[in-house]
Amino acid sequence: MDWHPYIDLMSRRPNAIKYTAFYRQLPSIWQDYLNESDLKTKKDALKLLGQMLQKQPIAIATSALSTTLDNGVKDVASILASYQRIINSGDEMPDIILGEHVPHMPTYQENLGAYDALLGRKEGVIGER
């Protein structure tokens, strides 16, 4: 189904969505989410759904919503973050392999007690001399 014309229209009048055939064709998780949302969240969610559907099928958008709800959050920004994580999951950066010419640097462990002793202070006390 071509969702785009309906989503754009419904994002302008989100309270009317439940009376449309378009709404009945949405996956049930989207129907439930929209039913439980306030007016602003419905508008924002429908706009986001439209943006997601321009690039991906509704199954991806539904997976993003499901992941977000499973994590105990309901805001639209979190749905977008889940969507981005799903579509970019294969784009992880590979580990950097350093050549043998790069020297190994030992881990440095600081010891501020040596500075306290140098300044004649009790260890861990600031401002005394």
Secondary structure, 3 states (H helix, E strand, C coil): CCCHHHHHHHHHCHHHHHHCHHHHHCCHHHHHHHHHCCHHHHHHHHHHHHHHHHHCCHHHHHHHHHHHHHCCCCCHHHHHHHHHHHHCCCCCCCCCCCCCCCCCCCCCCCCCHHHHHHHCCCCCCCCCC
